[in-house]
Amino acid sequence: LLMGGSLSASHLEWGQAAAERSGLLPKSFKFIIGSEIVYIPDCIPALVESLCFFLAEDGEVLIANTAVATRTDQSAARMKLCQCLEAKGLDFHLEMPPQASPPPN
């Protein structure tokens, strides 16, 4: 921001149709950041549709996710995300967080 950029956040319903109704321009974001947004596998396809709609051709997405819904697990959510990204032809790289140390006794 010190270099003349801008930053904003707002509620956004996921999916292609919702993205089209949002009033935001397609392919207009060079960088999209999300945290704790990949926790319900059934919602991931709509998330990826939104990313595809808004992400600029040379853009990047950073998603940090450490929690999932109680009815699934990280592995299932991660697999669904990878499948959806691949289906849309998006390049991606996964980094796993380091294993946390157990709490002291």
N, C-alpha and C positions, 0 to 999 in steps of 0.2 A: 504494500500500500504506500510505502514511502517513495516508491519509484513511479507513482502515478496510476496504479491500478485501482480496481474497486473490488468490493466484496459485498455480497448480499446473501440472505437466506430467506426461505419462505416455505410454507407447506406446499407439497406437490403430490398429487395423486399419481400413482404409477400406471404405466401402460401407454401404448401408442395413441389411443383415442384421447386419453386424458392429456397427454403431452400436446396434442394438436389443439385442444381447447384451452390450454394454459395461457395463451397470449404471448408466450415466449418464442423467440425465433429458433427454428431448427438449426442444428450444427453451430450454435453460437457460443458454446462454452469450451474454452481451451483446457480447463482444469475443473474436474468435479471431485469433491471430497465427500465421502460418506462414512459414518461410524455406526456400528451396531445396526446395520440395515439388512443383513443377510441371515435372518434367524428363523424365517418360516419358508421352507422350500417351495410351497405352492405359490408364494408371492414373487419368487425370484424371476420367472419369465417376464412379468410386467416391469420389474426393476430394470432388467436388461433392455427391454423395449424403450424405456425412458432414456437410458444411457445412450442408446443408439440414436435416438431422436435428437438429443441435445448436444452430444459431444462433437466438437469440431473435428475435421478430418485429421488434423495433426495433434489432437487433444489427448489428454491422459486422465485416467480415473484412479483415485486412491481410495480403497475401501479397507477400513480396519474393523475387524469383527472378532470378538472374543466370547460372545454369548449367543445361544440359540434358544428357541422355544423348548419347553419341557417335553414336548411330544416328538422331538427329533434330536439329532446330535450334530456336532461340527462336521463330521465326515459327510453326512448326508447333505447338509446345506452346501458344503464346499463342492461336492460332486455335482449337485444341481446347478450351481453357479457356473462351474466349468463347462457343463453341457450346454447351457444357454449361451454363454459367450462364444463357444465353438460354433454353435448353430448359426449365430449371426456373423461369423467370420471375423470376430475380433481377436486381436493378439492380446495375450495376457501373461502375467508372471505371478505366481503365488510365492509368498514368503510366509513361512510358519513362525509364529512367535516362539521365543526361547521357552523352554520348560521352566515353569516357576518352581522355586525351591519350596519344600513343605514348610509350613509355619513352625517356628521354634516351639519346643515343648514348654 
